[in-house]
């Protein structure tokens, strides 16, 4: 699939982008999430400066990403341990 040109609005600014067709929905959804988070911060905090709101969004999503990466690492380790245990059981069973 080829690239398409789209316009994304984040914090009342329009950004023209060229994206792969299969990524368009993801990018539009990401922009919506950012704008929703900005709106939430505007409503709940006395912050009006767009730069501050964007910084708060970046911090939120960076923190979420780090937490998700940590969970994946822990889950991968747990799965690896289970596979190792299963391999040992099967090896022991078939060596009898």
Z-matrix of the N, CA and C atoms (Angstrom, degrees):
N
C 1 1.446
C 2 1.518 1 109.63
N 3 1.312 2 116.12 1 150.04
C 4 1.446 3 120.78 2 -175.16
C 5 1.508 4 113.77 3 -95.78
N 6 1.316 5 113.48 4 -177.88
C 7 1.450 6 120.16 5 178.49
C 8 1.519 7 110.12 6 -87.66
N 9 1.336 8 114.19 7 149.48
C 10 1.458 9 120.27 8 175.03
C 11 1.522 10 108.23 9 -129.71
N 12 1.314 11 116.57 10 158.68
C 13 1.456 12 121.89 11 177.27
C 14 1.526 13 108.57 12 -98.54
N 15 1.320 14 115.68 13 129.92
C 16 1.458 15 120.82 14 177.58
C 17 1.516 16 108.68 15 -133.97
N 18 1.311 17 115.65 16 163.85
C 19 1.458 18 121.30 17 174.84
C 20 1.524 19 107.81 18 -120.30
N 21 1.313 20 115.47 19 127.72
C 22 1.456 21 122.34 20 -179.53
C 23 1.520 22 108.66 21 -114.12
N 24 1.314 23 116.31 22 133.83
C 25 1.456 24 121.72 23 177.91
C 26 1.527 25 108.50 24 -104.64
N 27 1.329 26 115.55 25 119.18
C 28 1.464 27 121.44 26 176.04
C 29 1.522 28 107.27 27 -130.11
N 30 1.324 29 115.78 28 123.71
C 31 1.463 30 122.15 29 178.15
C 32 1.530 31 111.37 30 54.08
N 33 1.310 32 115.24 31 45.93
C 34 1.474 33 122.84 32 177.54
C 35 1.524 34 113.96 33 63.87
N 36 1.318 35 117.40 34 23.03
C 37 1.465 36 121.51 35 173.91
C 38 1.518 37 107.91 36 -125.29
N 39 1.298 38 115.51 37 139.46
C 40 1.464 39 121.09 38 -178.09
C 41 1.525 40 109.14 39 -98.28
N 42 1.323 41 114.72 40 132.65
C 43 1.453 42 121.42 41 -179.94
C 44 1.532 43 109.16 42 -121.85
N 45 1.327 44 117.14 43 113.99
C 46 1.469 45 119.00 44 175.29
C 47 1.526 46 109.01 45 -77.87
N 48 1.308 47 116.01 46 132.90
C 49 1.459 48 121.37 47 -178.64
C 50 1.517 49 110.70 48 -133.06
N 51 1.314 50 115.62 49 152.58
C 52 1.461 51 121.86 50 168.05
C 53 1.523 52 105.68 51 -111.02
N 54 1.330 53 115.40 52 121.33
C 55 1.460 54 120.50 53 -176.00
C 56 1.518 55 109.75 54 -133.20
N 57 1.319 56 115.67 55 159.39
C 58 1.458 57 120.26 56 171.89
C 59 1.520 58 107.98 57 -68.62
N 60 1.321 59 116.48 58 143.32
C 61 1.462 60 120.88 59 -177.10
C 62 1.525 61 111.76 60 -55.01
N 63 1.328 62 117.40 61 -38.84
C 64 1.465 63 120.21 62 -177.41
C 65 1.532 64 112.56 63 -71.83
N 66 1.328 65 117.91 64 -14.89
C 67 1.462 66 121.64 65 178.97
C 68 1.527 67 113.28 66 -94.61
N 69 1.321 68 117.31 67 -11.28
C 70 1.469 69 120.21 68 -174.05
C 71 1.527 70 112.41 69 -56.48
N 72 1.311 71 117.36 70 -48.75
C 73 1.463 72 120.39 71 -177.97
C 74 1.528 73 111.55 72 -61.32
N 75 1.318 74 116.73 73 -40.49
C 76 1.467 75 121.10 74 179.95
C 77 1.525 76 110.35 75 -64.42
N 78 1.315 77 116.74 76 -43.36
C 79 1.466 78 121.05 77 -179.09
C 80 1.522 79 110.47 78 -66.14
N 81 1.315 80 116.95 79 -43.04
C 82 1.473 81 119.77 80 178.53
C 83 1.526 82 110.87 81 -63.98
N 84 1.313 83 116.46 82 -39.74
C 85 1.471 84 120.48 83 177.88
C 86 1.523 85 110.78 84 -65.19
N 87 1.325 86 117.28 85 -41.14
C 88 1.463 87 121.18 86 178.17
C 89 1.524 88 110.75 87 -61.84
N 90 1.330 89 116.89 88 -43.52
C 91 1.470 90 120.59 89 178.67
C 92 1.525 91 110.38 90 -62.38
N 93 1.331 92 116.90 91 -39.67
C 94 1.463 93 120.33 92 178.24
C 95 1.526 94 110.49 93 -64.03
N 96 1.321 95 117.25 94 -43.44
C 97 1.463 96 120.47 95 177.96
C 98 1.531 97 111.59 96 -59.47
N 99 1.320 98 115.81 97 -43.38
C 100 1.470 99 120.42 98 178.75
C 101 1.524 100 110.43 99 -62.58
N 102 1.322 101 116.89 100 -47.41
C 103 1.462 102 120.18 101 -179.61
C 104 1.524 103 111.88 102 -64.29
N 105 1.332 104 117.37 103 -38.00
C 106 1.464 105 120.88 104 176.71
C 107 1.528 106 110.99 105 -64.13
N 108 1.331 107 116.37 106 -40.96
C 109 1.471 108 120.67 107 179.25
C 110 1.526 109 110.02 108 -66.01
N 111 1.321 110 117.35 109 -41.56
C 112 1.468 111 121.26 110 177.49
C 113 1.526 112 109.99 111 -59.52
N 114 1.323 113 115.80 112 -45.35
C 115 1.468 114 120.52 113 179.49
C 116 1.530 115 110.36 114 -60.95
N 117 1.325 116 116.24 115 -42.72
C 118 1.469 117 120.93 116 178.52
C 119 1.530 118 110.68 117 -60.68
N 120 1.325 119 116.84 118 -45.45
C 121 1.460 120 120.33 119 179.00
C 122 1.532 121 111.49 120 -64.50
N 123 1.326 122 117.58 121 -38.85
C 124 1.459 123 120.98 122 178.27
C 125 1.527 124 110.97 123 -62.58
N 126 1.324 125 116.21 124 -39.19
C 127 1.460 126 120.65 125 -177.25
C 128 1.527 127 112.65 126 -75.93
N 129 1.329 128 117.21 127 -31.17
C 130 1.464 129 120.35 128 -172.88
C 131 1.526 130 114.81 129 -101.96
N 132 1.306 131 117.74 130 -13.61
C 133 1.461 132 121.00 131 -178.12
C 134 1.527 133 109.20 132 -130.74
N 135 1.292 134 115.41 133 159.06
C 136 1.470 135 120.55 134 -179.35
C 137 1.527 136 110.82 135 -85.88
N 138 1.303 137 116.32 136 43.62
C 139 1.463 138 121.61 137 -179.01
C 140 1.525 139 108.15 138 -110.30
N 141 1.304 140 116.32 139 127.33
C 142 1.462 141 120.70 140 179.30
C 143 1.526 142 111.93 141 -120.84
N 144 1.315 143 116.64 142 -20.07
C 145 1.459 144 120.51 143 -178.18
C 146 1.527 145 109.64 144 -69.06
N 147 1.325 146 116.25 145 124.44
C 148 1.466 147 121.07 146 -177.34
C 149 1.526 148 112.42 147 -60.03
N 150 1.331 149 116.72 148 -36.95
C 151 1.466 150 120.06 149 179.91
C 152 1.533 151 110.11 150 -63.06
N 153 1.330 152 116.83 151 -43.19
C 154 1.462 153 120.35 152 178.15
C 155 1.528 154 111.19 153 -64.42
N 156 1.325 155 116.03 154 -41.80
C 157 1.457 156 119.82 155 178.92
C 158 1.527 157 111.43 156 -63.79
N 159 1.328 158 115.97 157 -42.62
C 160 1.469 159 119.53 158 177.78
C 161 1.524 160 111.25 159 -64.65
N 162 1.320 161 116.98 160 -39.18
C 163 1.465 162 120.36 161 178.12
C 164 1.526 163 110.98 162 -63.14
N 165 1.327 164 116.21 163 -40.53
C 166 1.462 165 120.19 164 177.60
C 167 1.529 166 110.99 165 -63.90
N 168 1.334 167 116.35 166 -38.89
C 169 1.468 168 120.63 167 176.95
C 170 1.526 169 111.41 168 -64.45
N 171 1.308 170 116.03 169 -45.54
C 172 1.468 171 120.20 170 179.55
C 173 1.529 172 110.00 171 -59.50
N 174 1.327 173 116.41 172 -44.76
C 175 1.467 174 120.26 173 178.72
C 176 1.524 175 110.59 174 -60.97
N 177 1.315 176 116.93 175 -43.75
C 178 1.464 177 120.92 176 179.60
C 179 1.531 178 111.22 177 -59.92
N 180 1.337 179 116.49 178 -50.50
C 181 1.457 180 119.70 179 -176.13
C 182 1.534 181 112.80 180 -72.92
N 183 1.319 182 117.69 181 -32.15
C 184 1.466 183 119.80 182 175.72
C 185 1.528 184 110.03 183 -66.43
N 186 1.315 185 116.29 184 -42.09
C 187 1.463 186 120.69 185 177.88
C 188 1.526 187 110.44 186 -62.80
N 189 1.322 188 116.73 187 -43.78
C 190 1.469 189 121.00 188 178.22
C 191 1.520 190 111.24 189 -61.07
N 192 1.324 191 116.82 190 -40.29
C 193 1.462 192 121.32 191 179.58
C 194 1.520 193 111.06 192 -64.46
N 195 1.320 194 116.69 193 -44.15
C 196 1.466 195 120.58 194 179.90
C 197 1.521 196 110.60 195 -63.71
N 198 1.333 197 116.91 196 -42.60
C 199 1.469 198 120.34 197 177.75
C 200 1.521 199 111.05 198 -62.00
N 201 1.337 200 116.91 199 -42.75
C 202 1.465 201 120.72 200 179.67
C 203 1.529 202 111.09 201 -64.50
N 204 1.333 203 116.96 202 -41.67
C 205 1.464 204 120.56 203 177.96
C 206 1.521 205 110.60 204 -62.09
N 207 1.325 206 116.49 205 -39.90
C 208 1.465 207 120.79 206 -179.97
C 209 1.530 208 109.90 207 -65.77
N 210 1.343 209 116.96 208 -42.67
C 211 1.471 210 120.29 209 178.13
C 212 1.515 211 110.86 210 -61.61
N 213 1.325 212 117.11 211 -42.81
C 214 1.465 213 120.95 212 -179.60
C 215 1.521 214 109.88 213 -62.55
N 216 1.316 215 116.84 214 -42.25
C 217 1.469 216 120.64 215 179.48
C 218 1.518 217 110.44 216 -61.78
N 219 1.327 218 116.80 217 -45.11
C 220 1.470 219 121.15 218 179.79
C 221 1.522 220 109.78 219 -64.43
N 222 1.342 221 117.08 220 -44.28
C 223 1.458 222 120.38 221 179.74
C 224 1.521 223 111.38 222 -65.83
N 225 1.339 224 117.96 223 -39.67
C 226 1.460 225 121.03 224 177.60
C 227 1.525 226 110.47 225 -61.82
N 228 1.319 227 116.18 226 -40.92
C 229 1.464 228 120.26 227 178.88
C 230 1.519 229 110.35 228 -63.98
N 231 1.329 230 117.20 229 -42.99
C 232 1.463 231 121.11 230 179.23
C 233 1.523 232 111.09 231 -63.69
N 234 1.325 233 117.19 232 -42.37
C 235 1.468 234 120.99 233 178.80
C 236 1.523 235 109.58 234 -65.05
N 237 1.315 236 117.89 235 -43.20
C 238 1.462 237 121.69 236 178.99
C 239 1.524 238 110.67 237 -59.45
N 240 1.320 239 116.12 238 -42.63
C 241 1.474 240 120.01 239 178.85
C 242 1.516 241 111.21 240 -63.46
N 243 1.331 242 116.97 241 -42.09
C 244 1.472 243 120.78 242 179.53
C 245 1.524 244 110.77 243 -64.98
N 246 1.312 245 117.55 244 -42.21
C 247 1.468 246 121.37 245 178.26
C 248 1.531 247 109.92 246 -62.98
N 249 1.312 248 116.83 247 -42.20
C 250 1.468 249 120.88 248 178.27
C 251 1.526 250 110.27 249 -61.42
N 252 1.334 251 117.42 250 -44.37
C 253 1.466 252 121.20 251 178.78
C 254 1.523 253 111.00 252 -63.00
N 255 1.328 254 116.54 253 -43.23
C 256 1.466 255 121.08 254 178.91
C 257 1.520 256 110.52 255 -63.79
N 258 1.329 257 116.83 256 -42.12
C 259 1.461 258 120.93 257 177.83
C 260 1.525 259 110.52 258 -60.10
N 261 1.316 260 116.92 259 -43.24
C 262 1.472 261 120.49 260 178.71
C 263 1.527 262 111.01 261 -63.36
N 264 1.335 263 116.69 262 -42.76
C 265 1.472 264 119.46 263 178.62
C 266 1.524 265 111.47 264 -62.28
N 267 1.327 266 116.38 265 -44.38
C 268 1.463 267 119.68 266 -179.73
C 269 1.523 268 111.67 267 -66.65
N 270 1.312 269 116.07 268 -41.07
C 271 1.471 270 119.94 269 177.97
C 272 1.521 271 109.79 270 -61.69
N 273 1.306 272 116.36 271 -44.12
C 274 1.469 273 121.24 272 179.63
C 275 1.525 274 110.16 273 -64.25
N 276 1.331 275 117.60 274 -41.92
C 277 1.464 276 121.74 275 -178.88
C 278 1.521 277 112.01 276 -64.81
N 279 1.340 278 116.08 277 -46.26
C 280 1.458 279 119.73 278 -176.09
C 281 1.532 280 113.39 279 -79.41
N 282 1.315 281 117.14 280 -12.45
C 283 1.469 282 118.38 281 178.77
C 284 1.532 283 111.84 282 -86.99
N 285 1.313 284 116.81 283 -3.84
C 286 1.466 285 120.36 284 179.44
C 287 1.500 286 111.78 285 -80.90
